[in-house]
Amino acid sequence: MLKEIIFVTVTLVLALVSRASLRKPGSHGFYRFFAWEFMLGIFVLNMHAWYAELGSVHQYIARILLAVSLFLAITGLGLLLQSGNTNTHRNDVPMLEFEKTTKLVTSGIYQYIRHPLYSSLFFLCGSFFFKQPSLTGGLLAVIACGFLIATVRAEEIENTRHFGDQYLQYMNRTKMFIPFIL
């Protein structure tokens, strides 16, 4: 019963945060909501195992992935807030407030990857999965990752529309998620 309560409560919060995006299918926030939902599904599925078998290989992997996720999220969000020149009046697509940047951020982690915050979510998804690997968790992770890829594709279209050739040039010199690789 606790799992169901947590799932429904967090879903309601995510729906509230994503309400503008959910009214605009095709926006990056629309796909992101579903990625979050499937990640929440993995978390709820495996939350009983969060502190179980702490010395196991899969728990070590989960902790490493969580640490990488936190590093990417903190670094990426910090740079976006510091250098993105946020303008809350930017109204081209439904966005969260911190996403409404007027300057393309290309320094720090952004000089190597275009999407450290989504990269962070991939690692977080992996962390949730490795807490207690299972076929169900693996299926949820694959679906979540598919929605994250759809999110990024939609966001790149939005960024190209907003930043133009500057973003296209940026895309040519950086990777999406992992420096020098992907």
C-alpha positions in Angstrom: 0.0 0.0 0.0 2.9 2.4 0.8 4.3 1.9 -2.7 1.0 2.8 -4.3 0.6 5.9 -2.1 4.1 7.1 -3.0 3.5 6.4 -6.7 0.2 8.3 -6.8 1.5 11.2 -4.7 4.7 11.7 -6.7 2.7 11.3 -10.0 0.4 14.1 -8.9 3.3 16.4 -8.1 5.0 15.5 -11.5 1.7 16.2 -13.3 1.4 19.5 -11.6 5.0 20.5 -12.5 4.4 19.2 -16.1 0.9 20.5 -16.6 1.8 23.1 -19.3 3.9 20.5 -21.1 1.2 17.8 -20.9 -1.1 20.2 -22.8 1.5 20.4 -25.6 2.3 16.9 -27.0 5.6 16.9 -28.8 7.3 19.4 -26.4 10.3 18.1 -24.6 8.4 18.4 -21.2 5.7 16.1 -22.5 8.1 13.3 -23.1 10.0 14.1 -19.9 6.9 13.6 -17.8 6.6 10.0 -19.1 10.3 9.4 -18.6 9.9 10.6 -15.0 6.9 8.3 -14.5 8.7 5.2 -15.7 11.7 6.1 -13.5 9.3 6.6 -10.6 8.0 3.1 -11.4 11.5 1.6 -11.1 12.1 3.5 -7.8 8.9 2.3 -6.3 9.5 -1.2 -7.5 13.0 -1.3 -5.9 12.5 1.0 -2.9 12.4 -2.0 -0.5 15.9 -2.9 -1.6 17.5 0.5 -1.2 19.5 -0.6 1.8 19.5 -4.4 1.3 22.6 -6.3 0.4 24.8 -3.2 0.6 28.0 -5.1 -0.1 26.7 -6.6 -3.3 28.1 -5.7 -6.7 24.7 -4.4 -8.0 24.5 -2.0 -4.9 28.0 -0.7 -5.6 27.0 -0.1 -9.2 23.8 1.7 -8.1 25.8 4.0 -5.8 28.4 4.8 -8.4 25.6 5.6 -10.9 23.8 7.7 -8.3 27.0 9.7 -7.6 27.6 10.4 -11.3 23.9 11.4 -11.6 24.2 13.9 -8.7 27.5 15.3 -10.1 25.9 15.9 -13.5 22.7 17.4 -12.1 24.4 19.8 -9.7 27.1 20.8 -12.2 24.6 21.2 -15.1 21.9 23.0 -13.2 24.4 25.3 -11.5 25.9 26.4 -14.8 22.5 26.8 -16.4 21.4 29.1 -13.5 24.7 31.0 -13.4 25.3 31.5 -17.1 22.0 30.9 -19.0 20.6 34.4 -18.4 17.2 33.1 -17.5 14.2 35.1 -18.7 10.9 33.9 -17.2 9.0 35.7 -20.0 10.5 33.4 -22.7 7.3 31.8 -23.9 8.2 29.7 -27.0 7.3 26.3 -25.5 6.2 25.2 -22.1 9.3 25.1 -19.9 10.3 25.0 -16.3 11.5 28.4 -15.1 15.2 27.5 -15.1 15.0 26.2 -18.7 14.0 29.6 -20.0 17.5 30.7 -20.9 18.4 33.4 -23.3 22.1 32.6 -23.6 23.4 29.2 -24.9 25.6 27.8 -22.1 28.7 26.2 -23.6 31.2 26.3 -20.7 32.0 23.8 -18.0 30.4 20.4 -18.5 28.4 22.0 -21.4 31.6 22.2 -23.5 31.6 18.4 -23.6 28.0 17.4 -23.5 24.8 19.2 -24.5 22.5 17.6 -22.0 24.1 17.0 -18.6 20.7 17.1 -16.9 19.2 14.4 -19.1 22.5 12.5 -18.9 22.0 12.7 -15.1 18.5 11.2 -15.5 20.0 8.3 -17.5 22.4 7.5 -14.7 19.7 8.0 -12.1 17.5 5.5 -14.0 20.4 3.0 -14.0 20.9 3.6 -10.3 17.3 2.8 -9.5 17.5 -0.3 -11.7 20.7 -1.7 -10.1 19.2 -1.4 -6.6 17.4 -4.6 -7.4 17.9 -5.7 -11.0 14.9 -7.5 -12.5 13.2 -8.1 -15.8 10.4 -5.7 -14.8 12.8 -3.1 -13.7 14.8 -3.6 -16.9 11.7 -3.1 -19.0 10.8 0.1 -17.1 14.3 1.4 -17.5 14.4 0.8 -21.3 11.0 2.6 -21.7 12.2 5.4 -19.5 15.4 5.8 -21.5 13.3 5.8 -24.7 11.3 8.7 -23.4 14.5 10.5 -22.3 15.8 10.1 -25.9 12.4 11.5 -27.2 12.7 14.3 -24.7 16.2 15.3 -25.9 15.2 15.1 -29.6 12.3 17.4 -29.0 14.5 19.8 -26.9 17.1 19.9 -29.6 14.4 21.0 -32.1 13.3 23.7 -29.6 16.9 24.8 -29.0 17.6 25.0 -32.7 14.4 27.1 -33.2 15.4 29.5 -30.3 19.2 29.7 -30.7 19.5 29.0 -34.5 22.8 28.4 -36.2 24.6 28.9 -32.9 23.0 25.7 -31.5 23.6 23.8 -34.7 27.3 24.6 -34.5 27.3 23.6 -30.8 25.7 20.3 -31.7 28.5 19.6 -34.2 31.2 20.1 -31.6 29.7 18.3 -28.6 28.2 14.9 -27.7 24.7 14.5 -26.3 25.3 12.6 -23.0 28.8 11.3 -22.5 31.9 13.3 -23.3 33.8 12.1 -26.4 31.5 9.0 -26.7 27.8 9.6 -27.1 
